[in-house]
Amino acid sequence: MDDDPELAQARVFLAELEHHARMLSVRRGSAPPEARQPIDNELADVRRHIDRLYGRFADLRPASP
């Protein structure tokens, strides 16, 4: 697959964001209730970044079943 440089960079960034979102979800699961709000805020930010990448680079969006 011959990606243009922007799309290739977006793929790498998306993978990092997805990994970070998974790690935040794991951390949230083991955090006490009073510590969850900051994690939720960061997770929402990461998800917004992912959505923006999908909006800018439609080829990144997973195929629907």
Secondary structure as UniProt FT lines:
FT   HELIX           5..30
FT   HELIX           33..35
FT   HELIX           36..56
FT   HELIX           58..60
//
